[in-house]
Amino acid sequence: MQLTRKKFLATTAASGAAIGFPAIIGAAPEPIRIGSIPPLTGSNALLGEQEHDGVLLAVEQINARPGKVYDDRPFVIVEEDATNDNQSAVSALNKMLGENVVAIVNPVLSTQIQAMAPVMKDQVIPWMTGGTAVKNMQLGVPGAFRLRASDAITAAAITNFIVGEKKAKKVAILHASDAFGTGGAEQIVINLKKHGLDPIVDLQYPKDAKDYTAEILRIKQSGADALAMYVQNPSDTAVILQQIRSLNLTCPIVGSPSLANTTAIQTAGKNANGAYAAVDFIVGMNSNIATHFLTSFYNRFHKQPDVGSGSGWVFDAVNLLAYVYKQQRSTDPKQTIASLEKIRNWEGVLGAHTADAEHNMVHTVSIGQINDGNFALVKKVTG
Amino acid sequence: MSFDPVANLQLLVSGLAIGSIYALVALGFVLIYNAVGVVNFAQGDFVMFPSYVAISFLLPSIAVFGTIVHWQLPLLLVYAVVLVLMVGFGLLFTRVAYYPLRDRGWMPVVIATIGVSIFLRNLAQLVWGSQPQVMPSPFSVQTIALGPLQVRPQDLLIIGVTALLIVFQYFLFERTMLGKQMRATAQDRDAARLIGIRVGRIVTITFVYSVLLGTISGLLVAPIFTVTKEMGALIALKAFAASIVGGFGSIPGAIIGGLAIGVIETFGGFYISTAYVDAIAFVILIVVLVVRPQGLFGERVGEKA
C-alpha cells in the first residue's frame, strides 16, 4: 500500500483522536451552553426577535473578547421557540432542560413565566427572566431572577405620577387579560388605595381584541380624569391609542413600559403623542454601557432595539452571567445562583443591578412622555 | 349605568362595522362550504395576506425579505393590483389545496386548508418580519362629526362596501347565469354536472370569489386594526361562529349572523363586561345551537332532503 501524504495525515489524526491526543496538546475549551426561550413565532414574535438579537449580540461580543467568558470558554446559545402560548412554552422549557444548559434566559412574558414555574421549582439552575408581574418572583423558584423593574415599582410610579403630578381623582384602568395586564392592574389598584382612591373603572380586554369602542366609551362615560394602561402587545397599544383619539378621550394616559417601546411608538404614530409611560430605559439617560449597546445593536442588526422589554434586558442577563462565571471561574448552577444573589450595583444597559431578597435586580424606573416618535424623560423614580 | 343615546349610536356604528367584516369573512366560509362541502380554515389568512401585500406597495418604505422597498403607489392602484394578485392566488389555492385532494373526501381538503393557513402566516413573517404595520387610510381625517357622534369614516366605508357587496351578491346569484350555476353547484354537484354545468370551473370561481371577499375585508379593516400576521385569526373565529349562528350554508344567515355578533359583542362589552366580549359571542352561538340547531336561517336536515 502506498502511503500518500493525505492518508498519513488522516491516519495520524484518527489515531491521535483515539488515544486522547487533544488532551495532551490542549483540547478546545469546553463551550458554555446557555439556553434561551424567546417567542419566535406567534403574535409576540417581534418581542422574540428582539430577544434573540439581544442574546446573540451579547454572546458575539463576549466570545470576541480575549479569554472569552473565562479560560477561553465561549458561550453557545441553545434556543427554543416559546411561541405564543403557555403549553408550547412549557414544552420548549422541558426540551431545553434536556439540552445540558447551565442557565436559561427568557421569557419576558409573565404568563409564560408563571406557566413554567412549576417545572422550574425543582430545578437548581439560574433562570434570568424579564416578566414584570410581581407574582413571578413569589412562586418559589430557587434560580429565578428578574432583570427588569417589577410592576410593584412601575405601578407605584404610574399611580404617583397620575395622582401627584396630574392631580387626578378619578382614575380609569385599561389592561390586557394576561398575567402582565392583570398583575399590573392589581398593583395600580393597590397603589391607588394608598392614596385613598379606588379606580373609577377597571376594564380588561380579551387577548387579540381589535375593537375597543366599548372600553373607551365606558371610560369616557365614567368621567375619568386619567387613564392607567397595562398593555403588553405593541399592536394592541397602537390600535387602542388610535381608537382613544378617534373617540375623543382626552384625559392623560400613563402606561406600562410596553407603551413606550420603539415598536409601539412607531406603530401608534401621532396617536401616541402626549402619552406617558413608566419605563426601565430611556435613550440618553442611562449609562455609557447603554449608549454602547444602542450603537452596537444598530450596527449589527440595522434596526433600533426595543431596549426595555426586548433586547436590552437579555443583553444584561447574558453579560451578568458572563461576569459571574468569570468571577467564580465556574459555571456550577448552584454557585452561580449564590453569586447572583450577592450582586450589588452591577452596571448594565438598564442601569444598576442589585439583587434583593426576591431576586429582583432592577429597581429604578423613569416616567417619560411620547411626542412625535420620541420618548423624553419627565421624572426618575427609584423603588 | 345611565342610558346615553349618543354612546349607544356610537356602539351601533362600531358594532355594525366589525360585524360587516365578520359577515364578509363568514360569506367566504359559506360559499366554499356550499361549493365543495368543506370548511376553509385559511379564510382568516385571506384577510391578513393581501393586507401585507397592499402595505408593501403603499408605505413609503418597508422591508420585504429584508430589503427596503419604496414603492408608495396610489391607494386605488394598490387596491386594484392587490385584487388582481389575489385572483391569481385564489386560482393557485384551488389548484394546490383543493384539486389534488378533491376525490379523497372532505378531511384531506380541510387539513390542506389548515396547512395553507400555517404556511401563509409563516410566509408573512418571513417576507415582512414581525413588526406590526399600519396601512394608510383613504381618509385624511380619523373621525368626522355627525351631530354629537364622532364616527370613523373607515367604519362608514366598511359598512357601505359591505352593503354594496351584499347587493352585488344578490344580483349575482339571482339574476345572472353564473350565479345560478353557482347555486346549482352548491345544491347538488352531480345534478349540476348532468345538466351541463362545468362544475370544476364553478368551484374555482367560488374559491376565487371567497379569496376576494377576504381580501376586501383585509383592505377595509387594516387601516384601523394594524397589519399583523395574526390579524385574521380572531376575525375568522368570530366569522365562523357567525356562519353557524346564521345557519351554516345560508348566505343571508352568514350576513345576519356576522352583523349580529358584531353588534351584540360591542353592546355586551359596554353593558355587561369588556373582559368577556369573546365569551358573549360564543354564548350566543351555544344558545342558538340549543334552541335552533340548524341556525337562524338554516334548513333542517329533513327539510333539505
Boltz contact constraints between the chains, C-beta under 6 A:
constraints:
  - contact:
      token1: [A, 43]
      token2: [B, 230]
      max_distance: 6.0
  - contact:
      token1: [A, 45]
      token2: [B, 130]
      max_distance: 6.0
  - contact:
      token1: [A, 46]
      token2: [B, 130]
      max_distance: 6.0
  - contact:
      token1: [A, 46]
      token2: [B, 131]
      max_distance: 6.0
  - contact:
      token1: [A, 49]
      token2: [B, 130]
      max_distance: 6.0
  - contact:
      token1: [A, 203]
      token2: [B, 274]
      max_distance: 6.0
  - contact:
      token1: [A, 204]
      token2: [B, 275]
      max_distance: 6.0
  - contact:
      token1: [A, 205]
      token2: [B, 274]
      max_distance: 6.0
  - contact:
      token1: [A, 206]
      token2: [B, 277]
      max_distance: 6.0
  - contact:
      token1: [A, 206]
      token2: [B, 278]
      max_distance: 6.0
  - contact:
      token1: [A, 208]
      token2: [B, 234]
      max_distance: 6.0
  - contact:
      token1: [A, 210]
      token2: [B, 225]
      max_distance: 6.0
  - contact:
      token1: [A, 211]
      token2: [B, 14]
      max_distance: 6.0
  - contact:
      token1: [A, 211]
      token2: [B, 18]
      max_distance: 6.0
  - contact:
      token1: [A, 213]
      token2: [B, 14]
      max_distance: 6.0
  - contact:
      token1: [A, 213]
      token2: [B, 266]
      max_distance: 6.0
  - contact:
      token1: [A, 214]
      token2: [B, 266]
      max_distance: 6.0
  - contact:
      token1: [A, 214]
      token2: [B, 269]
      max_distance: 6.0
  - contact:
      token1: [A, 214]
      token2: [B, 270]
      max_distance: 6.0
  - contact:
      token1: [A, 214]
      token2: [B, 274]
      max_distance: 6.0
  - contact:
      token1: [A, 215]
      token2: [B, 274]
      max_distance: 6.0
  - contact:
      token1: [A, 217]
      token2: [B, 7]
      max_distance: 6.0
  - contact:
      token1: [A, 217]
      token2: [B, 270]
      max_distance: 6.0
  - contact:
      token1: [A, 235]
      token2: [B, 132]
      max_distance: 6.0
  - contact:
      token1: [A, 235]
      token2: [B, 226]
      max_distance: 6.0
  - contact:
      token1: [A, 235]
      token2: [B, 228]
      max_distance: 6.0
  - contact:
      token1: [A, 238]
      token2: [B, 226]
      max_distance: 6.0
  - contact:
      token1: [A, 239]
      token2: [B, 226]
      max_distance: 6.0
  - contact:
      token1: [A, 246]
      token2: [B, 142]
      max_distance: 6.0
  - contact:
      token1: [A, 246]
      token2: [B, 143]
      max_distance: 6.0
  - contact:
      token1: [A, 246]
      token2: [B, 152]
      max_distance: 6.0
  - contact:
      token1: [A, 247]
      token2: [B, 150]
      max_distance: 6.0
  - contact:
      token1: [A, 248]
      token2: [B, 150]
      max_distance: 6.0
  - contact:
      token1: [A, 267]
      token2: [B, 132]
      max_distance: 6.0
  - contact:
      token1: [A, 267]
      token2: [B, 134]
      max_distance: 6.0
